[in-house]
Amino acid sequence: MSTPFTPEAVEAIKRHMNDDHTGDALVIVRGLGGRPQATSAVTSDVDAEAMEFTIDGGERVRVPWGETLTERAQVRKAVVRLYRAACAELGIEPHGEH
């Protein structure tokens, strides 16, 4: 698992996801992570290939971006793509923030 991101960037991305987008993370895990019954999801890692979540207090689930990211600026768009794809998979409407 390679990463184009500095440790500081990874921490900032995780902090942002965990402070502002915990519901979105849970949607991604349920819709794309193969864990439709998950009740909680915390962003635990980010690299060039995927975003990783710790669900329900322990299990780690990696959800691939669908492309290899090469810079931090790509992360936001990649997360939005995952979120929208997960909403479509689950048959729910994405919220207007994205």
Secondary structure, 3 states (H helix, E strand, C coil): CCCCCCHHHHHHHHHHHHHHCHHHHHHHHHHHCCCCCCCCEEEEEECCCEEEEEECCCEEEEEECCCCCCCCCHHHHHHHHHHHHHHHHHCCCCCCCC
